[in-house]
Amino acid sequence: MKKTIMTLAVLTFMSPAIAAETSAQLDMSDPTDVYTTLGLAYGTAGLDFKGMLMLSSTETQKTGVIFEAKNMLNEDADAINPLTRDEVSARSYRLRWGTINTENGLGWSIDAVNAEHPFFGNMTVVQTGPNMTIPVGDSFYIWPIVYVGGVLVENNSEHFPMDNSMSSDGIDIASAVITGMVYARYAITDQLWALGSYSYTTDIQGKSWSDNIADGGLQMAKAKYDLTLGYQFTERQNVTLIYRGDDGDSSDDSFAVGYNYAF
């Protein structure tokens, strides 16, 4: 199972009242823009869903929420929890709230991700922080983000006869963590673009983010990266080729093809 930063299992709904957009073509390559959209992707890591709902829009500010579900069909879920002997689900979920100032490119977001950890069971990472927009040229943009938050895991102390560094007994927040992330987008043409991202997560208190489970850590990958090649073939539709990877010891790189429709 991929030991990457995982995502929050929260059920949300899409409002039937979709906020009005201008007739101008959306820039669907901008990872911080806010609009209403639905998308699906399928590849070597299963079927993914992504939906974004614009909550409000003014002349200078946009606010919205994103919900993602990865590997919805739970394909290749072959990992076994060594404590419970149960199969570990390969599904993961993300819920992200964000707001962006459309004049200066400054924003703020709250990101919550959830999945089943192969040792600690249900695990949720909640982080929040600012982002900014840096135009390098007409075709090249960079968006740096800094997140700070915490890791919550299930209580697994019942499986240990005494206190143990591998136990999560009485831990509401197993770790405090910080993540540095950057998006970079290059517009090849008005319709064709490449978007890359890189993130690095480490612990600042509590259980180690990356140390081995036997040493009392969470054994999560520190670095995560992806590259998307997108083609926006109408004002409201695009198709994407997606590559994802991380530095986890047992992680497999994945590839997917996606489709997105903006309302």
For each residue, the residues with C-beta under 8 A, 3 or more apart:
1: 77 79 88 90 118 250
2: 45 221 246 248 250 251 252
3: 118 219 220 221 246 248 249 250 251
4: 220 221 224 246 248 251
5: 113 125 179 199 201 220 221 224
6: 92 113 114 115 117 123 125
7: 68 70 92 93 94 95 112 113 114 115 125
8: 93 94 95 112 113 114 124 125 126
9: 93 114 115 122 124
10: 67 93 95 112 114
11:
12: 65 67 95
13:
14: 36 38 51 53
15: 18 53
16:
17:
18: 15 36 54 263
19: 36 54 55 56 57
20:
21: 26 35 36 262 263
22:
23:
24:
25: 232 235
26: 21 33 35 235 236 262
27: 30 33
28: 33 37 230 232 238 260 262
29: 185 187 193 195 230 232
30: 27 33 141 185
31: 143 183 185 195 197
32: 98 100 105 107 131 133 143 183
33: 26 27 28 30 62 100
34: 52 54 57 62 63 64 98 99 100
35: 21 26 52 54 64 262 263
36: 14 18 19 21 52 53 54 64 262 263
37: 28 50 51 52 260 261 262 263
38: 14 50 51 260 261 263
39: 49 50 51 258 259 260 261
40: 47 48 49 50 258 259
41: 47 48 50 240 242 256 257 258 259
42: 46 47 48 256 257 258
43: 46 48 242 254 255 256 257
44: 252 254 255 256
45: 2 48 70 71 75 244 252 254 256
46: 42 43 70 71 72 73 74 75 76 90
47: 40 41 42 71 72 73 75
48: 40 41 42 43 45 68 69 70 71 72 256 258
49: 39 40 68 69 72
50: 37 38 39 40 41 66 67 68 260
51: 14 37 38 39 66 67 68
52: 34 35 36 37 64 65 66 67
53: 14 15 36 64 65 66
54: 18 19 34 35 36 57 62 63 64
55: 19 63 64 65
56: 19 61 62 63
57: 19 34 54 61 62 63
58: 61 62
59: 102
60: 101 102 103
61: 56 57 58 99 100 101 102
62: 33 34 54 56 57 58 99 100 102
63: 34 54 55 56 57 97 98 99 100
64: 34 35 36 52 53 54 55 97 98 99
65: 12 52 53 55 95 96 97 98
66: 50 51 52 53 94 95 96 97 98
67: 10 12 50 51 52 93 94 95
68: 7 48 49 50 51 93 94 95 96
69: 48 49 72 91 92 93
70: 7 45 46 48 91 92 93 94
71: 45 46 47 48 74 75 77 90 91 92
72: 46 47 48 49 69 91
73: 46 47
74: 46 71 77 89 90 91
75: 45 46 47 71 90
76: 46 90
77: 1 71 74 87 88 89 90 91
78: 87
79: 1 87 88 90 118
80: 85 86 87 88
81: 84 85 86 87 88 118 119 121
82: 85 119
83: 119 156 159
84: 81 121 159
85: 80 81 82
86: 80 81
87: 77 78 79 80 81
88: 1 77 79 80 81 116 117 118
89: 74 77 115 116
90: 1 46 71 74 75 76 77 79
91: 69 70 71 72 74 77 115 116
92: 6 7 69 70 71 113 114 115
93: 7 8 9 10 67 68 69 70 113 114 115
94: 7 8 66 67 68 70 111 112 113 114
95: 7 8 10 12 65 66 67 68 111 112
96: 65 66 68 109 110 111 112
97: 63 64 65 66 109 110
98: 32 34 63 64 65 66 107 108 109 110 131
99: 34 61 62 63 64 107 108 109
100: 32 33 34 61 62 63 105 106 107 131
101: 60 61 104 105 106 107
102: 59 60 61 62 105
103: 60
104: 101 133
105: 32 100 101 102 132 133 134
106: 100 101 130 131 132 133
107: 32 98 99 100 101 130 131 132
108: 98 99 128 129 130 131
109: 96 97 98 99 128 129 131 145
110: 96 97 98 126 127 128
111: 94 95 96 126 127 128 147 149
112: 7 8 10 94 95 96 124 125 126 127
113: 5 6 7 8 92 93 94 124 125 126
114: 6 7 8 9 10 92 93 94 122 123 124 125
115: 6 7 9 89 91 92 93 123
116: 88 89 91 121 122 123
117: 6 88 120 121 122 123 153 218
118: 1 3 79 81 88
119: 81 82 83 156 166 213 219
120: 117 123 153 154 156 168 174 218
121: 81 84 116 117 153 154 156
122: 9 114 116 117 153 154
123: 6 114 115 116 117 120 151 152 153 154 218
124: 8 9 112 113 114 151 152 153
125: 5 6 7 8 112 113 114 149 150 151 152 177
126: 8 110 111 112 113 149 150 152
127: 110 111 112 147 148 149 150 177 179
128: 108 109 110 111 147 148 149
129: 108 109 145 146 147 148 179
130: 106 107 108 145 146
131: 32 98 100 106 107 108 109 143 144 145 146
132: 105 106 107 143 144
133: 32 104 105 106 141 142 143
134: 105 141 142 143 144
135: 138 140 141
136: 140 141 142
137: 140
138: 135 187
139: 186 187 188
140: 135 136 137 184 185 186 187
141: 30 133 134 135 136 184 185
142: 133 134 136 182 183 184 185
143: 31 32 131 132 133 134 182 183 184 185
144: 131 132 134 180 181 182
145: 109 129 130 131 179 180 181 182 183
146: 129 130 131 178 179 180 181
147: 111 127 128 129 178 179 180 181
148: 127 128 129 176 177 178 179 204
149: 111 125 126 127 128 176 177 179
150: 125 126 127 173 174 175 176 177
151: 123 124 125 173 174 175 176 177 206 207 209 218
152: 123 124 125 126 172 173 174
153: 117 120 121 122 123 124 156 168 171 174 218
154: 120 121 122 123 168
155: 158 168 169 170 171
156: 83 119 120 121 153 159 160 167 168 169
157: 160 167 168 169 170
158: 155
159: 83 84 156 167
160: 156 157 163 164 166 167 169
161:
162:
163: 160 167 169
164: 160 167
165: 215 216
166: 119 160 213 214 216
167: 156 157 159 160 163 164
168: 120 153 154 155 156 157 171 174
169: 155 156 157 160 163
170: 155 157
171: 153 155 168 174 206 207
172: 152
173: 150 151 152 176 206
174: 120 150 151 152 153 168 171 206 207 218
175: 150 151 203 205 206 207 208 209 218
176: 148 149 150 151 173 203 204 205 206
177: 125 127 148 149 150 151 201 202 203 204 209
178: 146 147 148 201 202 204
179: 5 127 129 145 146 147 148 149 199 200 201
180: 144 145 146 147 199 200
181: 144 145 146 147 197 198 199 200
182: 142 143 144 145 197 198 199
183: 31 32 142 143 145 195 196 197
184: 140 141 142 143 195 196 197
185: 29 30 31 140 141 142 143 193 194 195 196
186: 139 140 193 194
187: 29 138 139 140 190 192 193
188: 139 192 193 194
189: 192 193
190: 187
191: 231 232 233
192: 187 188 189 229 230 231 232
193: 29 185 186 187 188 189 229 230 232
194: 185 186 188 227 228 229 230
195: 29 31 183 184 185 227 228 230
196: 183 184 185 225 226 227 228
197: 31 181 182 183 184 225 226
198: 181 182 223 224 225
199: 5 179 180 181 182 223 224 225
200: 179 180 181 222 223 224
201: 5 177 178 179 209 220 222 224
202: 177 178 209 210 222
203: 175 176 177 206 207 208 209 210
204: 148 176 177 178
205: 175 176
206: 151 171 173 174 175 176 203
207: 151 171 174 175 203 211 216 217 218
208: 175 203 211 215 216 217 218
209: 151 175 177 201 202 203 217 218 220 222
210: 202 203 217 218 219 220 221 222
211: 207 208 215 216 217 218 219
212: 215 217 219
213: 119 166 216 217 218 219
214: 166
215: 165 208 211 212
216: 165 166 207 208 211 213
217: 207 208 209 210 211 212 213
218: 117 120 123 151 153 174 175 207 208 209 210 211 213
219: 3 119 210 211 212 213
220: 3 4 5 201 209 210 248
221: 2 3 4 5 210 224 246 247 248 251
222: 200 201 202 209 210 247
223: 198 199 200 246 247
224: 4 5 198 199 200 201 221 244 245 246 247
225: 196 197 198 199 244 245 246
226: 196 197 242 243 244 245
227: 194 195 196 242 243
228: 194 195 196 240 241 242 243
229: 192 193 194 240 241
230: 28 29 192 193 194 195 238 239 240 241
231: 191 192 238 239 240
232: 25 28 29 191 192 193 237 238
233: 191 237 238 239
234: 237
235: 25 26
236: 26 261 262 263
237: 232 233 234 259 260 261 262
238: 28 230 231 232 233 259 260
239: 230 231 233 257 258 259 260
240: 41 228 229 230 231 257 258 259 260
241: 228 229 230 255 256 257 258
242: 41 43 226 227 228 255 256 257 258
243: 226 227 228 253 254 255
244: 45 224 225 226 253 254 255 256
245: 224 225 226 251 253 254
246: 2 3 4 221 223 224 225 251
247: 221 222 223 224 251
248: 2 3 4 220 221 251
249: 3
250: 1 2 3
251: 2 3 4 221 245 246 247 248
252: 2 44 45
253: 243 244 245
254: 43 44 45 243 244 245
255: 43 44 241 242 243 244
256: 41 42 43 44 45 48 241 242 244
257: 41 42 43 239 240 241 242
258: 39 40 41 42 48 239 240 241 242
259: 39 40 41 237 238 239 240
260: 28 37 38 39 50 237 238 239 240
261: 37 38 39 236 237
262: 21 26 28 35 36 37 236 237
263: 18 21 35 36 37 38 236
